[in-house]
Amino acid sequence: SCKCKECKCTSCKKSCCSCCPVGCAKCAQGCICKGASEKCSCCA
């Protein structure tokens, strides 16, 4: 399962990872979706 430090997704406050598109890698530090388009930005 994915652990998210911050979830900045407006449509998805349950889990950041479910916001992330399929192409986005699920990293240990989680993913942050930014902006109205909710594009995923993964931690390095």
PDB file of N, H, CA, C and O in Angstrom:
ATOM      1  N   SER A   1       0.838  -1.195   0.000  1.00  0.00           N
ATOM      2  CA  SER A   1       0.000   0.000   0.000  1.00  0.00           C
ATOM      3  C   SER A   1       0.870   1.240   0.000  1.00  0.00           C
ATOM      4  O   SER A   1       2.050   1.194   0.350  1.00  0.00           O
ATOM      5  N   CYS A   2       0.282   2.325  -0.389  1.00  0.00           N
ATOM      6  H   CYS A   2      -0.676   2.363  -0.674  1.00  0.00           H
ATOM      7  CA  CYS A   2       1.040   3.562  -0.550  1.00  0.00           C
ATOM      8  C   CYS A   2       0.818   4.512   0.609  1.00  0.00           C
ATOM      9  O   CYS A   2      -0.313   4.724   1.044  1.00  0.00           O
ATOM     10  N   LYS A   3       1.902   5.081   1.106  1.00  0.00           N
ATOM     11  H   LYS A   3       2.822   4.909   0.753  1.00  0.00           H
ATOM     12  CA  LYS A   3       1.795   6.053   2.191  1.00  0.00           C
ATOM     13  C   LYS A   3       2.027   7.457   1.644  1.00  0.00           C
ATOM     14  O   LYS A   3       3.046   7.727   1.010  1.00  0.00           O
ATOM     15  N   CYS A   4       1.082   8.335   1.894  1.00  0.00           N
ATOM     16  H   CYS A   4       0.254   8.115   2.409  1.00  0.00           H
ATOM     17  CA  CYS A   4       1.212   9.699   1.392  1.00  0.00           C
ATOM     18  C   CYS A   4       1.408  10.678   2.535  1.00  0.00           C
ATOM     19  O   CYS A   4       0.635  10.689   3.493  1.00  0.00           O
ATOM     20  N   LYS A   5       2.442  11.497   2.434  1.00  0.00           N
ATOM     21  H   LYS A   5       3.070  11.488   1.656  1.00  0.00           H
ATOM     22  CA  LYS A   5       2.674  12.522   3.456  1.00  0.00           C
ATOM     23  C   LYS A   5       1.677  13.659   3.282  1.00  0.00           C
ATOM     24  O   LYS A   5       1.091  14.138   4.252  1.00  0.00           O
ATOM     25  N   GLU A   6       1.490  14.087   2.026  1.00  0.00           N
ATOM     26  H   GLU A   6       1.967  13.698   1.238  1.00  0.00           H
ATOM     27  CA  GLU A   6       0.567  15.182   1.760  1.00  0.00           C
ATOM     28  C   GLU A   6      -0.372  14.802   0.642  1.00  0.00           C
ATOM     29  O   GLU A   6       0.043  14.170  -0.329  1.00  0.00           O
ATOM     30  N   CYS A   7      -1.625  15.177   0.762  1.00  0.00           N
ATOM     31  H   CYS A   7      -1.962  15.691   1.551  1.00  0.00           H
ATOM     32  CA  CYS A   7      -2.553  14.986  -0.337  1.00  0.00           C
ATOM     33  C   CYS A   7      -3.158  16.322  -0.693  1.00  0.00           C
ATOM     34  O   CYS A   7      -3.967  16.866   0.058  1.00  0.00           O
ATOM     35  N   LYS A   8      -2.765  16.857  -1.845  1.00  0.00           N
ATOM     36  H   LYS A   8      -2.107  16.415  -2.456  1.00  0.00           H
ATOM     37  CA  LYS A   8      -3.283  18.144  -2.265  1.00  0.00           C
ATOM     38  C   LYS A   8      -4.241  17.983  -3.433  1.00  0.00           C
ATOM     39  O   LYS A   8      -4.390  18.884  -4.258  1.00  0.00           O
ATOM     40  N   CYS A   9      -4.890  16.825  -3.494  1.00  0.00           N
ATOM     41  H   CYS A   9      -4.769  16.093  -2.824  1.00  0.00           H
ATOM     42  CA  CYS A   9      -5.851  16.584  -4.561  1.00  0.00           C
ATOM     43  C   CYS A   9      -7.223  17.031  -4.089  1.00  0.00           C
ATOM     44  O   CYS A   9      -7.666  16.641  -3.008  1.00  0.00           O
ATOM     45  N   THR A  10      -7.893  17.839  -4.882  1.00  0.00           N
ATOM     46  H   THR A  10      -7.532  18.156  -5.760  1.00  0.00           H
ATOM     47  CA  THR A  10      -9.206  18.326  -4.483  1.00  0.00           C
ATOM     48  C   THR A  10     -10.253  17.232  -4.580  1.00  0.00           C
ATOM     49  O   THR A  10     -11.178  17.182  -3.769  1.00  0.00           O
ATOM     50  N   SER A  11     -10.115  16.347  -5.575  1.00  0.00           N
ATOM     51  H   SER A  11      -9.364  16.387  -6.233  1.00  0.00           H
ATOM     52  CA  SER A  11     -11.148  15.339  -5.802  1.00  0.00           C
ATOM     53  C   SER A  11     -10.875  14.061  -5.036  1.00  0.00           C
ATOM     54  O   SER A  11     -11.703  13.150  -5.038  1.00  0.00           O
ATOM     55  N   CYS A  12      -9.716  13.977  -4.373  1.00  0.00           N
ATOM     56  H   CYS A  12      -9.044  14.717  -4.371  1.00  0.00           H
ATOM     57  CA  CYS A  12      -9.376  12.708  -3.768  1.00  0.00           C
ATOM     58  C   CYS A  12      -8.581  12.892  -2.504  1.00  0.00           C
ATOM     59  O   CYS A  12      -7.354  12.984  -2.536  1.00  0.00           O
ATOM     60  N   LYS A  13      -9.280  12.946  -1.392  1.00  0.00           N
ATOM     61  H   LYS A  13     -10.277  12.871  -1.366  1.00  0.00           H
ATOM     62  CA  LYS A  13      -8.618  13.168  -0.117  1.00  0.00           C
ATOM     63  C   LYS A  13      -8.393  11.867   0.638  1.00  0.00           C
ATOM     64  O   LYS A  13      -7.754  11.863   1.690  1.00  0.00           O
ATOM     65  N   LYS A  14      -8.913  10.759   0.110  1.00  0.00           N
ATOM     66  H   LYS A  14      -9.432  10.762  -0.745  1.00  0.00           H
ATOM     67  CA  LYS A  14      -8.740   9.470   0.769  1.00  0.00           C
ATOM     68  C   LYS A  14      -7.317   8.975   0.585  1.00  0.00           C
ATOM     69  O   LYS A  14      -6.651   8.591   1.546  1.00  0.00           O
ATOM     70  N   SER A  15      -6.856   8.989  -0.664  1.00  0.00           N
ATOM     71  H   SER A  15      -7.397   9.302  -1.445  1.00  0.00           H
ATOM     72  CA  SER A  15      -5.539   8.466  -0.974  1.00  0.00           C
ATOM     73  C   SER A  15      -4.944   9.207  -2.149  1.00  0.00           C
ATOM     74  O   SER A  15      -5.569   9.304  -3.205  1.00  0.00           O
ATOM     75  N   CYS A  16      -3.739   9.732  -1.976  1.00  0.00           N
ATOM     76  H   CYS A  16      -3.232   9.654  -1.118  1.00  0.00           H
ATOM     77  CA  CYS A  16      -3.084  10.457  -3.056  1.00  0.00           C
ATOM     78  C   CYS A  16      -2.805   9.534  -4.223  1.00  0.00           C
ATOM     79  O   CYS A  16      -2.884   9.940  -5.383  1.00  0.00           O
ATOM     80  N   CYS A  17      -2.480   8.298  -3.914  1.00  0.00           N
ATOM     81  H   CYS A  17      -2.416   7.968  -2.972  1.00  0.00           H
ATOM     82  CA  CYS A  17      -2.077   7.374  -4.961  1.00  0.00           C
ATOM     83  C   CYS A  17      -3.178   7.089  -5.959  1.00  0.00           C
ATOM     84  O   CYS A  17      -2.911   6.872  -7.141  1.00  0.00           O
ATOM     85  N   SER A  18      -4.404   7.090  -5.493  1.00  0.00           N
ATOM     86  H   SER A  18      -4.621   7.267  -4.533  1.00  0.00           H
ATOM     87  CA  SER A  18      -5.488   6.830  -6.427  1.00  0.00           C
ATOM     88  C   SER A  18      -5.692   8.001  -7.381  1.00  0.00           C
ATOM     89  O   SER A  18      -6.321   7.852  -8.428  1.00  0.00           O
ATOM     90  N   CYS A  19      -5.160   9.169  -7.016  1.00  0.00           N
ATOM     91  H   CYS A  19      -4.649   9.290  -6.165  1.00  0.00           H
ATOM     92  CA  CYS A  19      -5.214  10.328  -7.911  1.00  0.00           C
ATOM     93  C   CYS A  19      -4.207  10.206  -9.032  1.00  0.00           C
ATOM     94  O   CYS A  19      -4.415  10.712 -10.135  1.00  0.00           O
ATOM     95  N   CYS A  20      -3.114   9.527  -8.735  1.00  0.00           N
ATOM     96  H   CYS A  20      -2.945   9.116  -7.839  1.00  0.00           H
ATOM     97  CA  CYS A  20      -2.015   9.486  -9.685  1.00  0.00           C
ATOM     98  C   CYS A  20      -2.368   8.664 -10.904  1.00  0.00           C
ATOM     99  O   CYS A  20      -2.975   7.599 -10.786  1.00  0.00           O
ATOM    100  N   PRO A  21      -1.988   9.155 -12.087  1.00  0.00           N
ATOM    101  CA  PRO A  21      -2.234   8.406 -13.315  1.00  0.00           C
ATOM    102  C   PRO A  21      -1.423   7.118 -13.336  1.00  0.00           C
ATOM    103  O   PRO A  21      -0.487   6.954 -12.554  1.00  0.00           O
ATOM    104  N   VAL A  22      -1.783   6.208 -14.230  1.00  0.00           N
ATOM    105  H   VAL A  22      -2.544   6.341 -14.865  1.00  0.00           H
ATOM    106  CA  VAL A  22      -1.151   4.904 -14.301  1.00  0.00           C
ATOM    107  C   VAL A  22       0.349   5.014 -14.553  1.00  0.00           C
ATOM    108  O   VAL A  22       1.123   4.191 -14.063  1.00  0.00           O
ATOM    109  N   GLY A  23       0.763   6.027 -15.315  1.00  0.00           N
ATOM    110  H   GLY A  23       0.134   6.695 -15.713  1.00  0.00           H
ATOM    111  CA  GLY A  23       2.163   6.190 -15.669  1.00  0.00           C
ATOM    112  C   GLY A  23       3.017   6.681 -14.516  1.00  0.00           C
ATOM    113  O   GLY A  23       4.245   6.684 -14.602  1.00  0.00           O
ATOM    114  N   CYS A  24       2.367   7.095 -13.438  1.00  0.00           N
ATOM    115  H   CYS A  24       1.370   7.092 -13.368  1.00  0.00           H
ATOM    116  CA  CYS A  24       3.107   7.647 -12.314  1.00  0.00           C
ATOM    117  C   CYS A  24       3.543   6.548 -11.373  1.00  0.00           C
ATOM    118  O   CYS A  24       2.722   5.757 -10.909  1.00  0.00           O
ATOM    119  N   ALA A  25       4.834   6.495 -11.088  1.00  0.00           N
ATOM    120  H   ALA A  25       5.501   7.138 -11.465  1.00  0.00           H
ATOM    121  CA  ALA A  25       5.373   5.472 -10.201  1.00  0.00           C
ATOM    122  C   ALA A  25       4.926   5.721  -8.775  1.00  0.00           C
ATOM    123  O   ALA A  25       4.847   6.868  -8.335  1.00  0.00           O
ATOM    124  N   LYS A  26       4.630   4.646  -8.045  1.00  0.00           N
ATOM    125  H   LYS A  26       4.694   3.714  -8.402  1.00  0.00           H
ATOM    126  CA  LYS A  26       4.252   4.782  -6.647  1.00  0.00           C
ATOM    127  C   LYS A  26       5.514   4.724  -5.802  1.00  0.00           C
ATOM    128  O   LYS A  26       6.077   3.653  -5.577  1.00  0.00           O
ATOM    129  N   CYS A  27       5.952   5.884  -5.339  1.00  0.00           N
ATOM    130  H   CYS A  27       5.495   6.754  -5.522  1.00  0.00           H
ATOM    131  CA  CYS A  27       7.182   5.931  -4.569  1.00  0.00           C
ATOM    132  C   CYS A  27       6.909   5.859  -3.075  1.00  0.00           C
ATOM    133  O   CYS A  27       5.786   6.082  -2.624  1.00  0.00           O
ATOM    134  N   ALA A  28       7.944   5.549  -2.320  1.00  0.00           N
ATOM    135  H   ALA A  28       8.857   5.368  -2.686  1.00  0.00           H
ATOM    136  CA  ALA A  28       7.823   5.321  -0.885  1.00  0.00           C
ATOM    137  C   ALA A  28       7.280   6.540  -0.147  1.00  0.00           C
ATOM    138  O   ALA A  28       6.526   6.406   0.817  1.00  0.00           O
ATOM    139  N   GLN A  29       7.670   7.733  -0.606  1.00  0.00           N
ATOM    140  H   GLN A  29       8.283   7.841  -1.389  1.00  0.00           H
ATOM    141  CA  GLN A  29       7.247   8.944   0.084  1.00  0.00           C
ATOM    142  C   GLN A  29       5.901   9.461  -0.410  1.00  0.00           C
ATOM    143  O   GLN A  29       5.418  10.495   0.052  1.00  0.00           O
ATOM    144  N   GLY A  30       5.306   8.745  -1.340  1.00  0.00           N
ATOM    145  H   GLY A  30       5.698   7.905  -1.715  1.00  0.00           H
ATOM    146  CA  GLY A  30       3.979   9.122  -1.801  1.00  0.00           C
ATOM    147  C   GLY A  30       3.992  10.056  -2.990  1.00  0.00           C
ATOM    148  O   GLY A  30       5.049  10.401  -3.519  1.00  0.00           O
ATOM    149  N   CYS A  31       2.804  10.461  -3.403  1.00  0.00           N
ATOM    150  H   CYS A  31       1.945  10.180  -2.973  1.00  0.00           H
ATOM    151  CA  CYS A  31       2.651  11.324  -4.563  1.00  0.00           C
ATOM    152  C   CYS A  31       1.840  12.556  -4.195  1.00  0.00           C
ATOM    153  O   CYS A  31       0.971  12.510  -3.325  1.00  0.00           O
ATOM    154  N   ILE A  32       2.138  13.655  -4.873  1.00  0.00           N
ATOM    155  H   ILE A  32       2.843  13.693  -5.581  1.00  0.00           H
ATOM    156  CA  ILE A  32       1.376  14.874  -4.649  1.00  0.00           C
ATOM    157  C   ILE A  32       0.783  15.337  -5.972  1.00  0.00           C
ATOM    158  O   ILE A  32       1.510  15.530  -6.945  1.00  0.00           O
ATOM    159  N   CYS A  33      -0.529  15.514  -6.012  1.00  0.00           N
ATOM    160  H   CYS A  33      -1.120  15.357  -5.221  1.00  0.00           H
ATOM    161  CA  CYS A  33      -1.179  16.008  -7.215  1.00  0.00           C
ATOM    162  C   CYS A  33      -1.357  17.513  -7.082  1.00  0.00           C
ATOM    163  O   CYS A  33      -1.867  18.002  -6.074  1.00  0.00           O
ATOM    164  N   LYS A  34      -0.930  18.245  -8.110  1.00  0.00           N
ATOM    165  H   LYS A  34      -0.516  17.848  -8.929  1.00  0.00           H
ATOM    166  CA  LYS A  34      -0.995  19.700  -8.040  1.00  0.00           C
ATOM    167  C   LYS A  34      -1.930  20.269  -9.100  1.00  0.00           C
ATOM    168  O   LYS A  34      -2.076  19.698 -10.180  1.00  0.00           O
ATOM    169  N   GLY A  35      -2.552  21.379  -8.790  1.00  0.00           N
ATOM    170  H   GLY A  35      -2.433  21.843  -7.912  1.00  0.00           H
ATOM    171  CA  GLY A  35      -3.308  22.128  -9.774  1.00  0.00           C
ATOM    172  C   GLY A  35      -4.675  21.552 -10.089  1.00  0.00           C
ATOM    173  O   GLY A  35      -5.046  20.480  -9.611  1.00  0.00           O
ATOM    174  N   ALA A  36      -5.415  22.289 -10.904  1.00  0.00           N
ATOM    175  H   ALA A  36      -5.114  23.160 -11.293  1.00  0.00           H
ATOM    176  CA  ALA A  36      -6.760  21.880 -11.261  1.00  0.00           C
ATOM    177  C   ALA A  36      -6.736  20.609 -12.100  1.00  0.00           C
ATOM    178  O   ALA A  36      -7.666  19.803 -12.057  1.00  0.00           O
ATOM    179  N   SER A  37      -5.655  20.441 -12.865  1.00  0.00           N
ATOM    180  H   SER A  37      -4.900  21.095 -12.900  1.00  0.00           H
ATOM    181  CA  SER A  37      -5.533  19.268 -13.722  1.00  0.00           C
ATOM    182  C   SER A  37      -5.150  18.042 -12.906  1.00  0.00           C
ATOM    183  O   SER A  37      -5.226  16.914 -13.393  1.00  0.00           O
ATOM    184  N   GLU A  38      -4.737  18.270 -11.656  1.00  0.00           N
ATOM    185  H   GLU A  38      -4.675  19.186 -11.261  1.00  0.00           H
ATOM    186  CA  GLU A  38      -4.356  17.199 -10.754  1.00  0.00           C
ATOM    187  C   GLU A  38      -3.291  16.287 -11.335  1.00  0.00           C
ATOM    188  O   GLU A  38      -3.391  15.062 -11.256  1.00  0.00           O
ATOM    189  N   LYS A  39      -2.264  16.904 -11.924  1.00  0.00           N
ATOM    190  H   LYS A  39      -2.182  17.899 -11.988  1.00  0.00           H
ATOM    191  CA  LYS A  39      -1.164  16.105 -12.445  1.00  0.00           C
ATOM    192  C   LYS A  39      -0.336  15.607 -11.276  1.00  0.00           C
ATOM    193  O   LYS A  39      -0.130  16.319 -10.294  1.00  0.00           O
ATOM    194  N   CYS A  40       0.131  14.386 -11.394  1.00  0.00           N
ATOM    195  H   CYS A  40      -0.037  13.807 -12.193  1.00  0.00           H
ATOM    196  CA  CYS A  40       0.846  13.785 -10.281  1.00  0.00           C
ATOM    197  C   CYS A  40       2.321  14.126 -10.307  1.00  0.00           C
ATOM    198  O   CYS A  40       2.967  14.066 -11.353  1.00  0.00           O
ATOM    199  N   SER A  41       2.847  14.482  -9.150  1.00  0.00           N
ATOM    200  H   SER A  41       2.323  14.531  -8.300  1.00  0.00           H
ATOM    201  CA  SER A  41       4.276  14.725  -9.006  1.00  0.00           C
ATOM    202  C   SER A  41       4.799  13.779  -7.940  1.00  0.00           C
ATOM    203  O   SER A  41       4.436  13.887  -6.769  1.00  0.00           O
ATOM    204  N   CYS A  42       5.668  12.838  -8.358  1.00  0.00           N
ATOM    205  H   CYS A  42       5.963  12.750  -9.309  1.00  0.00           H
ATOM    206  CA  CYS A  42       6.165  11.857  -7.412  1.00  0.00           C
ATOM    207  C   CYS A  42       7.464  12.306  -6.767  1.00  0.00           C
ATOM    208  O   CYS A  42       8.277  13.007  -7.370  1.00  0.00           O
ATOM    209  N   CYS A  43       7.630  11.887  -5.544  1.00  0.00           N
ATOM    210  H   CYS A  43       6.970  11.317  -5.054  1.00  0.00           H
ATOM    211  CA  CYS A  43       8.863  12.200  -4.823  1.00  0.00           C
ATOM    212  C   CYS A  43      10.027  11.418  -5.407  1.00  0.00           C
ATOM    213  O   CYS A  43       9.862  10.278  -5.842  1.00  0.00           O
ATOM    214  N   ALA A  44      11.200  12.031  -5.415  1.00  0.00           N
ATOM    215  H   ALA A  44      11.333  12.956  -5.061  1.00  0.00           H
ATOM    216  CA  ALA A  44      12.380  11.372  -5.960  1.00  0.00           C
ATOM    217  C   ALA A  44      12.927  10.383  -4.945  1.00  0.00           C
ATOM    218  O   ALA A  44      13.929   9.717  -5.209  1.00  0.00           O
TER     219      ALA A  44
END
